[in-house]
Amino acid sequence: MEESRSVPSGSGADPVRSFERWKNRYAKRKDKLRQRRKQKKPEWEVERETIAALEKRFSEINTNEVTRFSDFPISRKTLKGLQEAQYRMVTEIQKQTIGLALQGKDVLGAAKTGSGKTLAFVVPALEILYRQQWTAMDELGVLIISPTRELAYQTFEVLRKVGKNHEFSAGLIIGGKDLKQESSKIHNMNILICTPGRLLQHMDETSYFHASNLQMLILDEADRIL
Ligand SMILES: Nc1ncnc2c1ncn2[C@@H]1O[C@H](COP(=O)(O)OP(=O)(O)OP(=O)(O)O)[C@@H](O)[C@H]1O
């Protein structure tokens, strides 16, 4: 059978050839997209590269030149949390201690009331877990001991605010609540803030409470705790 093809008179364009050209272009574009999708790295790999780039900058931290949180090599998630809570410029205790803590050094800080000590340890606490790609599936990584319930609660609020873009779980163990209820949740926590008495009680009575993989121990107002 003969194929009939209608060409609009006067246009000069062959619709079959135009279609073929369009089909080739479409196939090429689709191929490019497929290649690009193939090259796209998985999220964990991108995150690992970002962490490696941050760690490279640790040795270059110059405390004297730090004025803002963004001068520290810290994660975008922490930085975003800080900015959303309107924290941009560092206070003296933050400037002097965050860099050392990021470098993995033990830090003993002392500064007067209201000088911003809480963020000086909350930021490194978030970063140490971030760097190890800690997830809510992992165990306890950071333990913060506060001398009083009020202080523990305040610290928890700061942690919640600044760490809201991370996926870690955090718990407050301060007594005054049902011990059994606390016990059932304690093993799911990546970061725990507790008062000394309640912590001891859980160490004695909660069989599955363990801190064998702890990455950071923080004693808030150590002089009152020790
Ligand atoms: N970098 C910052 N920029 C602006 N405000 C800040 C900064 N750091 C802390 N603050 C604010 O300063 C106040 C005191 O901070 P914080 O409670 O951490 O001090 P502190 O030294 O722990 O005090 P205390 O010894 O009473 O516990 C808080 O209201 C906090 O939000």
The ligand as an SDF file (V2000), in Angstrom:
LIG
                    3D

 31 33  0  0  0  0  0  0  0  0999 V2000
   26.2550   34.9120   71.1980 N   0  0  0  0  0  0  0  0  0  0  0  0
   25.1950   35.4160   71.8010 C   0  0  0  0  0  0  0  0  0  0  0  0
   24.5630   36.4640   71.2400 N   0  0  0  0  0  0  0  0  0  0  0  0
   23.4870   37.0070   71.8420 C   0  0  0  0  0  0  0  0  0  0  0  0
   22.9550   36.5630   73.0040 N   0  0  0  0  0  0  0  0  0  0  0  0
   23.5510   35.5210   73.5990 C   0  0  0  0  0  0  0  0  0  0  0  0
   24.6940   34.8900   73.0230 C   0  0  0  0  0  0  0  0  0  0  0  0
   25.0530   33.8770   73.8260 N   0  0  0  0  0  0  0  0  0  0  0  0
   24.1830   33.8480   74.8420 C   0  0  0  0  0  0  0  0  0  0  0  0
   23.2870   34.8370   74.7220 N   0  0  0  0  0  0  0  0  0  0  0  0
   22.1760   35.1530   75.6360 C   0  0  0  0  0  0  0  0  0  0  0  0
   22.7590   35.5600   76.8740 O   0  0  0  0  0  0  0  0  0  0  0  0
   21.9650   35.1070   77.9560 C   0  0  0  0  0  0  0  0  0  0  0  0
   22.8390   34.3620   78.9510 C   0  0  0  0  0  0  0  0  0  0  0  0
   23.3420   33.1900   78.3380 O   0  0  0  0  0  0  0  0  0  0  0  0
   23.6480   31.8780   79.2040 P   0  0  0  0  0  0  0  0  0  0  0  0
   22.4680   31.5040   80.0220 O   0  0  0  0  0  0  0  0  0  0  0  0
   24.2250   30.8760   78.3220 O   0  0  0  0  0  0  0  0  0  0  0  0
   24.7530   32.4380   80.1810 O   0  0  0  0  0  0  0  0  0  0  0  0
   25.5380   31.6390   81.2950 P   0  0  0  0  0  0  0  0  0  0  0  0
   26.9160   32.1520   81.2600 O   0  0  0  0  0  0  0  0  0  0  0  0
   25.3510   30.1780   81.1270 O   0  0  0  0  0  0  0  0  0  0  0  0
   24.7790   32.1390   82.5820 O   0  0  0  0  0  0  0  0  0  0  0  0
   24.5970   31.3500   83.9680 P   0  0  0  0  0  0  0  0  0  0  0  0
   25.9360   31.3140   84.5980 O   0  0  0  0  0  0  0  0  0  0  0  0
   23.6280   32.2100   84.6950 O   0  0  0  0  0  0  0  0  0  0  0  0
   24.0510   30.0010   83.6390 O   0  0  0  0  0  0  0  0  0  0  0  0
   20.8570   34.2610   77.3690 C   0  0  0  0  0  0  0  0  0  0  0  0
   19.6810   35.0520   77.3110 O   0  0  0  0  0  0  0  0  0  0  0  0
   21.3250   33.9410   75.9760 C   0  0  0  0  0  0  0  0  0  0  0  0
   20.2500   33.8010   75.0850 O   0  0  0  0  0  0  0  0  0  0  0  0
  1  2  1  0
  2  3  1  0
  2  7  2  0
  3  4  2  0
  4  5  1  0
  5  6  2  0
  6  7  1  0
  6 10  1  0
  7  8  1  0
  8  9  2  0
  9 10  1  0
 10 11  1  0
 11 12  1  0
 11 30  1  0
 12 13  1  0
 13 14  1  0
 13 28  1  0
 14 15  1  0
 15 16  1  0
 16 17  2  0
 16 18  1  0
 16 19  1  0
 19 20  1  0
 20 21  2  0
 20 22  1  0
 20 23  1  0
 23 24  1  0
 24 25  2  0
 24 26  1  0
 24 27  1  0
 28 29  1  0
 28 30  1  0
 30 31  1  0
M  END
$$$$
